[in-house]
Amino acid sequence: MTRRAAQSQPGEIRPLKAERNQRGQVLGNKGARTRQVILESTRAMILERSFRELSAVEIAKRSGLAVGTLYTYFEDVTDIFVVLVEQISQSFPDITRFDGVPWQGPAALENLVELLRIMVDYNVDNYPILRLRNHLADEGEERLARIRSCAAQPVVDLLARQIVTIHQINQPQAAAIEWEHARRIAGLLVGMIDRLTVLVMQWPYKHRASSIEDYIDSAARIILATVTAVPFDTHPT
């Protein structure tokens, strides 16, 4: 996923550049608007019913278009969803400001809590789409699996860089941590953040003694402890 300087509004859908129809033709303004209407109609319908129940005919009707027009822009319903997920992935907030300095000192936990709030808010705002993306990717939809992997990459790389940097600061005489080893650890931490979103969405807070902030704080402490304090084998087997 390409990092963006500007932050999108939660759930905002951004059109992709160089949009083309099924004939390979670059879309003009009218074509781009029509394509966007189809995407937004599909998103609204996913919130109302099962994805498996959607049909091109129903989406075209909801969009105020003939079904033949829909097929001018998309191959099928799954193709529409893939493009929708791509656009949502592009709306991920800019997190580069968390990458400027090593996570040390009193501000480290505060900064990490802020980062987790941003990530959880994004995941919650787009939860139905991201949950369906994960489900279809796990079922073998390779395009969605690639998008999911690319979407996680900025956060994985951010955490991995912190792991490598802190290790070098705390153990300057030790061998450097292998980059792929650091990324594996970071990937597991990102998986924990995804599960935190599921916890937030699927368990009503009125039945809990802990708040959302409590869970975010606990997750931030786990991540910070892993990044800064856990000894690493520089040559894992």
C-alpha positions as CSV (number, residue, x, y, z in Angstrom):
1,M,0.0,0.0,0.0
2,T,1.3,3.4,-0.9
3,R,1.6,5.9,2.0
4,R,-0.3,9.0,1.6
5,A,0.5,12.4,3.0
6,A,-3.1,13.4,3.6
7,Q,-5.4,11.6,6.0
8,S,-8.8,10.5,4.7
9,Q,-12.0,10.8,6.6
10,P,-13.0,7.5,8.3
11,G,-14.6,5.2,5.8
12,E,-14.0,7.6,2.9
13,I,-13.7,5.9,-0.6
14,R,-11.1,7.4,-2.8
15,P,-11.1,6.7,-6.6
16,L,-8.1,5.0,-8.0
17,K,-5.9,6.7,-10.5
18,A,-6.0,5.7,-14.2
19,E,-9.3,4.0,-14.0
20,R,-10.2,1.8,-16.9
21,N,-13.2,0.0,-18.1
22,Q,-13.3,-3.7,-19.1
23,R,-12.2,-2.7,-22.6
24,G,-9.0,-1.2,-21.3
25,Q,-10.1,2.4,-22.0
26,V,-9.2,5.1,-19.6
27,L,-12.4,6.6,-18.0
28,G,-13.4,10.1,-18.5
29,N,-15.2,12.1,-15.8
30,K,-18.6,10.7,-16.5
31,G,-17.3,7.1,-16.7
32,A,-15.4,7.6,-13.4
33,R,-18.5,8.9,-11.7
34,T,-20.6,6.0,-13.0
35,R,-18.0,3.5,-11.7
36,Q,-17.9,5.2,-8.3
37,V,-21.7,5.0,-8.0
38,I,-21.5,1.2,-8.6
39,L,-18.8,0.9,-5.9
40,E,-20.8,3.0,-3.4
41,S,-24.0,1.1,-4.1
42,T,-22.2,-2.2,-3.5
43,R,-20.8,-1.0,-0.2
44,A,-24.2,0.1,1.0
45,M,-25.7,-3.3,0.0
46,I,-22.9,-5.2,1.8
47,L,-24.0,-3.5,5.0
48,E,-27.6,-4.7,4.4
49,R,-27.2,-8.3,3.4
50,S,-24.9,-11.2,2.8
51,F,-22.3,-10.8,0.1
52,R,-23.3,-14.1,-1.4
53,E,-26.8,-12.8,-2.0
54,L,-25.6,-9.9,-4.1
55,S,-26.0,-10.0,-7.9
56,A,-24.9,-7.8,-10.7
57,V,-28.6,-7.2,-11.6
58,E,-29.4,-5.9,-8.0
59,I,-26.3,-3.7,-7.9
60,A,-27.1,-2.2,-11.3
61,K,-30.7,-1.5,-10.2
62,R,-29.5,0.1,-7.0
63,S,-27.1,2.2,-9.0
64,G,-29.8,3.3,-11.5
65,L,-28.0,1.6,-14.4
66,A,-28.6,-1.2,-16.9
67,V,-26.8,-4.4,-16.0
68,G,-24.9,-4.2,-19.3
69,T,-23.5,-0.8,-18.2
70,L,-22.2,-2.4,-15.0
71,Y,-20.4,-5.1,-17.0
72,T,-18.7,-2.3,-18.9
73,Y,-16.8,-1.4,-15.7
74,F,-16.5,-4.7,-13.8
75,E,-16.2,-8.3,-14.6
76,D,-18.5,-9.6,-11.8
77,V,-19.6,-8.8,-8.3
78,T,-16.3,-10.1,-6.8
79,D,-14.4,-7.7,-9.1
80,I,-16.5,-4.8,-7.8
81,F,-15.6,-5.8,-4.2
82,V,-11.9,-6.1,-5.0
83,V,-11.8,-2.5,-6.3
84,L,-13.8,-1.3,-3.3
85,V,-11.3,-2.9,-0.9
86,E,-8.4,-1.3,-2.9
87,Q,-10.0,2.1,-2.4
88,I,-10.6,1.6,1.3
89,S,-7.0,0.4,1.7
90,Q,-5.9,3.7,0.2
91,S,-7.7,5.6,2.8
92,F,-5.5,4.2,5.6
93,P,-4.2,7.1,7.7
94,D,-0.7,8.3,7.5
95,I,1.4,6.8,10.3
96,T,4.9,8.1,9.3
97,R,5.0,10.5,12.2
98,F,5.3,7.5,14.6
99,D,8.5,6.4,12.8
100,G,10.8,9.4,13.5
101,V,12.4,8.4,16.8
102,P,13.0,5.2,18.7
103,W,10.2,4.2,21.1
104,Q,12.0,5.0,24.4
105,G,11.2,7.1,27.4
106,P,7.9,8.3,28.9
107,A,6.4,9.3,25.6
108,A,6.8,5.9,24.0
109,L,3.6,4.3,25.5
110,E,1.6,7.5,24.8
111,N,2.6,7.5,21.2
112,L,1.9,3.8,20.8
113,V,-1.6,4.2,22.3
114,E,-2.3,7.0,19.8
115,L,-1.1,4.7,17.0
116,L,-3.4,1.9,18.1
117,R,-6.4,4.3,18.4
118,I,-5.8,5.4,14.8
119,M,-5.6,1.8,13.6
120,V,-8.6,0.5,15.6
121,D,-10.7,3.5,14.5
122,Y,-9.9,2.8,10.9
123,N,-10.7,-0.9,11.3
124,V,-14.0,-0.2,13.1
125,D,-15.1,2.4,10.5
126,N,-14.5,-0.2,7.8
127,Y,-15.2,-3.3,9.7
128,P,-17.9,-5.0,7.6
129,I,-15.8,-4.6,4.4
130,L,-12.5,-5.6,6.1
131,R,-14.1,-8.6,7.7
132,L,-15.5,-9.8,4.4
133,R,-12.1,-9.1,2.7
134,N,-10.4,-11.4,5.3
135,H,-13.1,-14.1,4.9
136,L,-12.8,-14.2,1.1
137,A,-9.0,-14.0,1.2
138,D,-8.9,-16.9,3.6
139,E,-11.2,-18.8,1.2
140,G,-8.6,-18.4,-1.5
141,E,-9.3,-15.1,-3.3
142,E,-5.8,-14.2,-4.2
143,R,-6.4,-10.6,-5.1
144,L,-7.9,-9.9,-1.7
145,A,-5.1,-11.8,0.0
146,R,-2.5,-9.5,-1.8
147,I,-4.4,-6.4,-0.9
148,R,-4.6,-7.5,2.8
149,S,-0.9,-8.2,2.9
150,C,-0.1,-4.8,1.2
151,A,-2.4,-3.0,3.6
152,A,-0.6,-4.4,6.7
153,Q,2.9,-3.7,5.3
154,P,3.4,-0.1,6.6
155,V,2.5,-1.1,10.1
156,V,4.6,-4.3,10.0
157,D,7.6,-2.4,8.6
158,L,7.1,0.4,11.3
159,L,7.2,-2.1,14.1
160,A,10.1,-4.1,12.5
161,R,12.2,-0.9,12.2
162,Q,11.6,-0.2,15.9
163,I,12.6,-3.7,16.9
164,V,15.8,-3.4,14.9
165,T,16.6,0.1,16.2
166,I,15.9,-0.6,19.9
167,H,18.0,-3.8,19.7
168,Q,20.9,-1.8,18.3
169,I,20.6,0.8,21.0
170,N,20.2,-1.6,23.9
171,Q,22.8,-4.2,22.7
172,P,25.3,-2.3,20.5
173,Q,27.8,-5.1,20.7
174,A,25.4,-7.8,19.7
175,A,24.8,-9.1,16.1
176,A,22.1,-7.2,14.3
177,I,18.6,-8.7,14.2
178,E,17.7,-10.2,10.9
179,W,15.2,-8.0,9.1
180,E,12.9,-10.9,8.2
181,H,13.0,-12.1,11.8
182,A,11.9,-8.6,13.0
183,R,9.1,-8.5,10.4
184,R,7.8,-11.9,11.5
185,I,7.5,-10.6,15.1
186,A,5.9,-7.4,13.8
187,G,3.4,-9.4,11.8
188,L,2.3,-11.3,14.8
189,L,1.8,-8.0,16.7
190,V,-0.3,-6.6,13.8
191,G,-2.4,-9.8,14.0
192,M,-3.1,-9.0,17.7
193,I,-4.2,-5.5,16.7
194,D,-6.7,-7.0,14.2
195,R,-8.1,-9.3,16.9
196,L,-8.4,-6.2,19.2
197,T,-10.8,-4.8,16.5
198,V,-12.8,-8.0,16.5
199,L,-13.1,-7.8,20.3
200,V,-14.2,-4.2,20.1
201,M,-16.9,-5.0,17.5
202,Q,-18.3,-8.3,18.7
203,W,-18.5,-7.9,22.5
204,P,-20.9,-5.3,23.9
205,Y,-19.1,-3.0,26.3
206,K,-22.1,-2.7,28.6
207,H,-21.3,-6.3,29.7
208,R,-17.6,-5.6,30.4
209,A,-15.7,-4.2,33.3
210,S,-13.0,-2.8,31.0
211,S,-13.3,0.0,28.4
212,I,-12.0,0.3,24.9
213,E,-9.2,2.5,26.2
214,D,-8.3,-0.2,28.7
215,Y,-7.9,-2.8,25.9
216,I,-5.9,-0.3,23.7
217,D,-3.7,0.5,26.7
218,S,-3.0,-3.2,27.4
219,A,-2.3,-3.9,23.7
220,A,0.1,-1.0,23.6
221,R,2.0,-2.2,26.6
222,I,2.3,-5.7,25.1
223,I,3.6,-4.3,21.9
224,L,6.0,-1.9,23.7
225,A,7.3,-4.7,25.9
226,T,7.9,-6.9,22.8
227,V,9.6,-4.2,20.8
228,T,11.9,-2.9,23.6
229,A,12.4,-5.6,26.2
230,V,12.2,-9.2,24.8
231,P,15.6,-10.7,24.0
232,F,15.9,-11.9,20.4
233,D,17.8,-14.7,18.8
234,T,19.7,-13.0,15.9
235,H,19.8,-16.3,14.0
236,P,16.5,-18.0,14.7
237,T,16.1,-21.6,13.7
